[in-house]
Amino acid sequence: MSQAELVVRSALPALDPENPVDLFVAKGRVLGLHPAGAYPAPEGAKVHDAQGLVLLPGLTDVHAHLREPGQEWKETIATGLAAAAKGGFVNVFCMANTDPVNDKASVTQFMLDKALATHPRGPRLFPVGALTVGLDGKELAPLEELKAAGCRAFSNDGRPVADSELFRRAMEYASDLGVPVIDHCEDPFLAPHAGINEGAVSARLGLRGAPTAGEAIQVARDCLLAQYLGVPVHLAHISCRQSVEIIRRAKAQGAPVTAETCPHYLALTEEACEGYDTAAKVNPPLRTKDDQLALLAALEDGTIDALATDHAPHAAHEKETPFDEAPNGISGFETALSVTWELAQRGDLSTRALVSAWCVRPAEIFGLPLNRFQEGDPADFLLFDPKARWKVTPQALVSKGKNTPLTGRELTGVVRACFVAGKNVL
Amino acid sequence: MSWPHKDLLDVTQLAKADALAILNAAASFQEINSRPVKKVPILKGKSVVLFFAEASTRTKTSFDVAGKRLSADTFALQKAGSSLSKGESLKDTVLTLQAMAPDAIVMRHNASGAAAFIAQRLDCAVINAGDGWHAHPTQALLDAFTLTRRWGSLEGRTVLILGDIAHSRVARSNIHLLRLLGANVRLCGPRTLLPHAVGALGVPVFSNLDEAVRGVDAVMCLRLQLERQQAGLLPDLREYSRRFGMNQARLAKAARNAVVLHPGPINRGLEIASDLADAPESLILDQVASGVAVRMALLHLYITRKEPKE
């Protein structure tokens, strides 16, 4: 057994906080997890005092927008990964809707080079390749080339493929390559250009709303295709009860479907758009309390596998317009864990479901090495101060995207250290 | 007169007493409009920008006339020919306008919430002349004024709002204001032209006009935007007219002396039969006349509020 190079002392395991532990790390991997004080730190080992801090496996975000290349005023790979580290993320999947679109190897390579140059120790970047050329939904992108360049998933996120035949072929082709497909579920004809739920608030404010059925129809299509083809599909940012019920039924029937939702759907409702608050404009839109309850229950019973941020940074001036004209998106890396931790503290979500959804299932679904704190696991973990309070302000966020409806709100919990392969990247 | 509001964005901002104060003020300004010399110096030296980022004839002209009759200087700005058409943001356009120190900006815009958006950023009074599908407070006030002149009070009266409710800022503002002033409100229109969550608006909804009209004191027809047919919301305009067109026969089912209103511009024979539009029961031109008086009252209230106390 190697000699420990790093010992994290007296951390509180998220799932067993009554029993503090010492974590021993060597060569970027876990050596062992032991009751606090059971073993001395070897001479020369770096000791990190984690008294009062919660120990979690590193978070994986399978859905983020880093905007580079092409929209660096909103975010760059450097600022995005810095924000991700601050949020406790060790793995970050970045969507393909950059400019140019990530539909060719050169773009993928550019992203990976930038990540390596600016964050050589992590967080790790996993580009998501476009499913179709230019995200136009007309012809398949060169998926093998994208895989070879380093894409770890394919998605037309934001511009879902309406043509069911093309989507079927994309699923089949991607499955040959062993690369998962992520689908943004939205019937583009039924939910045109809406940043608000179709419901009481949209009726009052006089805004075009997106019905939940616009999402659920596409969810149903994808579930049926996955079952028919026996090919997996991962459903992005699920926002409503109807979708949850369809996914639950599909899973019960053996369809190889997985799904994610985002913290903002759990913490906010359509009422956040009152006053035409463009910070709360996101696609799919924030829904109702009933949808929120369905999502929480689905996370608890595993119908929804994962949490993802859908981190979508925009510059202040872009959101400073009338609601209809504002771009969709919430900057999410830095608030994600605090928001979901608070839900767990309130009893709306179990800590077990939280750890599973942020750490375990995303890694399993996308085939990433997972830290279960067993010998040989990658030393990807974070130390979280569960008592610290912080206020969401533009200055407090390192992301270039300050666009969050949580601005001004006090949140609980701060990531004190984020270790990727044994190195603190904070 | 003391006036608690900086801006008029939506009738939901107004207490009943505020709305009645506006209607009372309008009644006194109405008299000016019948004088041989229709001008008073109340707003002399004040300037009003009429910023219409969406087409308008009557609202814009009405505000223009109202401002001029109070001796304010009015300046019109449209989207075409403004820097908005060069891609300037709304925020920058209105900040530029504000730098020229107007006393009020009257704005129409195709985005719901646009008036609130600029009001948060400007020091001068902002009067919403229609924002997207959201609100048209001055239209609702002039409708209430028109009906009040006819009836004395709206208490206990029933008003049917007919047509394209989903896309109507006039409907949203009228539903609130008419109820605030004591009227009962009903809605009628095809399901495709009602908001999905129409129940959230808190008034009874009918899909059959002959039932809806029974016993009402007024029918407020809404303008049908003809492109709704192309958008797949209606089979054809003839069918709309048959199901939802207002005419004398249908009005006969309403209460005695019932009246019809329409915010204009009207599509004759579509939303309203041509003969009914011109009949004594039609208050359409009264609405236009009321509009000037109401807007005079509003300009006066919102602009003079800003004057320093002596």
Interface residues (C-beta under 8 A of the other chain):
Chain A: E198 G199 A200 S202 A203 R204 L205 G206 L207 R208 G209 P211 G275 Y276 H317 E320 T321 P322 F323 D324 E325
Chain B: S89 L90 K91 H109 N110 A111 S112 G113 A114 A116 F117 D131 G132 W133 H134 A135 R169 R172 P195 H196 A197 V198 G199 A200 L201
